[in-house]
């Protein structure tokens, strides 16, 4: 590590995270990089629980931890506020619903120094607080569940198109701009697309580790991935580019289900193809559920349900996004897609 360490800013969007923000800040304060080289901008969306009080208490002990008001209450606005008010040479966008490995900052800085990457991220380990969260975590750690979203399961260092909780050199934002404040979801994918489009590299490395508390119910998982699918269409529209294959698979799957259900009574060919598709899907879901169940075979049916929710909610959200942004060509009435849930 260099004697003159780079100053690192950690920007944390937060709203009503009283159960998690304290642990998040604890792990930042105990970073091996040294809290004296880190500033933390907790950009709070006017929380109605004890989150603001908790952050204020940490600020008294650690002056480098600052509470920033985010009156618009959406994540990309919080990220931009934090970036603008921070002074670090490196900016890490993190989450209040997660916490860092104690070497997170040090390893991010190390990889930014040693490689030609302009953004570094790592693998996210999912934490489960109940059995529903546990089976959802297992589904999201499988390639069958999340495609080639490598930050969910990869154990190899490689250049990628996106990461979660990335550490960016400040000049990235100076060159390509800040987060798109319209995008309640997918704002990290969108900015990382601009990073790679500009010719800069994003590195995924297994030595950078973080831990994220998974959604604790199927209903919350459905809402989360429906929003991901919906906002992915807006990203595609803004950049006039097709999505990566992993983003298109769910919508193709949903369309095939709709076609199969509607037309099977009228065509034996479609009916046979539909039955074959369902059998293959269930077989794949069962095999991948067995691989990730960790000997808890009783969880296999619920892991399979989680797979189905991941695929169909994203696909239906994508379908509604197509209708909203391409067919109706309007941004009106999207308020219901701006609300988040845990």
QUIVENKA-V570295 format. One record per helix or strand. SS is the DSSP state (A for helix, B for strand). FROM is the first residue (numbers start at 1). LEN is the number of residues. If there is no record, write none. Layout:
SS:FROM:LEN ; SS:FROM:LEN
//
This chain:
B:8:7 ; A:21:9 ; A:35:3 ; B:38:7 ; A:51:11 ; B:65:5 ; A:75:11 ; B:90:6 ; B:98:3 ; A:104:11 ; B:117:11 ; A:131:10 ; A:143:4 ; A:150:3 ; B:158:3 ; B:167:3 ; A:170:7 ; A:187:11 ; B:201:13 ; A:218:22 ; A:245:22 ; A:268:25 ; A:297:31 ; A:335:3
//
